[in-house]
């Protein structure tokens, strides 16, 4: 049996951060981000709001509040599967 490579928590965190930023980068221009409330904490651990802004995020809304601002042409939804 082949030895298993050690997986470090910071590797998982960095991968999640990179994937989130690549997702946002794939949507050109300004965008609103709509997330589940339960994701606010984990996302906050990955990136600061200022970083989200650098990737075009104008405002963040919670799905549960049903108050999505449609002022931006692009709206990105992020939810648990």
C-alpha positions in Angstrom: 0.0 0.0 0.0 1.3 3.4 -1.0 2.0 5.9 1.8 -0.5 8.7 2.2 0.6 12.3 1.9 0.0 14.4 4.9 -2.9 16.9 4.4 -2.5 20.1 6.5 -5.5 22.2 7.5 -3.8 25.3 6.0 -3.7 23.5 2.6 -7.4 23.0 2.7 -8.0 26.6 3.7 -5.8 27.9 1.0 -7.4 25.7 -1.6 -10.9 26.9 -0.6 -9.7 30.5 -0.7 -8.2 30.1 -4.1 -11.3 28.3 -5.5 -13.6 31.1 -4.2 -11.5 33.9 -5.7 -11.3 32.0 -9.0 -15.1 31.7 -9.0 -15.5 35.4 -8.5 -12.8 36.2 -11.1 -14.8 34.2 -13.6 -17.7 36.6 -13.4 -16.5 39.8 -15.0 -17.3 43.3 -13.6 -19.1 44.3 -10.4 -21.3 41.7 -8.7 -23.4 41.1 -5.7 -22.7 38.0 -3.6 -25.7 36.1 -2.1 -24.7 33.5 0.5 -26.4 31.4 3.1 -26.0 32.8 6.6 -24.2 29.7 7.7 -21.4 30.4 5.2 -20.7 33.9 6.5 -18.3 32.7 9.2 -16.4 30.3 7.1 -16.1 32.8 4.2 -14.9 35.4 6.7 -12.1 33.1 7.8 -11.0 32.7 4.2 -11.1 36.2 2.9 -11.6 39.8 4.1 -14.4 41.9 2.6 -11.8 44.2 1.1 -10.4 41.2 -0.9 -13.9 40.3 -2.1 -14.2 43.9 -3.3 -10.9 43.6 -5.2 -12.6 40.7 -7.1 -15.6 42.8 -7.9 -18.0 42.1 -5.1 -20.1 45.2 -4.4 -22.5 43.9 -1.7 -23.1 40.7 0.2 -26.7 39.5 1.0 -28.1 36.5 2.8 -30.4 34.1 0.9 -32.5 33.7 4.0 -33.4 37.5 4.1 -34.8 37.4 0.6 -33.7 40.9 0.0 -31.3 40.5 -2.9 -30.4 43.8 -4.4 -30.6 43.5 -8.2 -28.8 46.8 -8.9 -25.8 44.8 -10.2 -26.1 42.9 -13.5 -24.1 40.0 -12.0 -25.3 38.1 -9.0 -23.3 35.2 -7.6 -25.1 32.7 -5.3 -23.1 30.6 -2.9 -24.8 27.8 -1.0 -24.0 24.5 0.6 -24.8 21.5 -1.6 
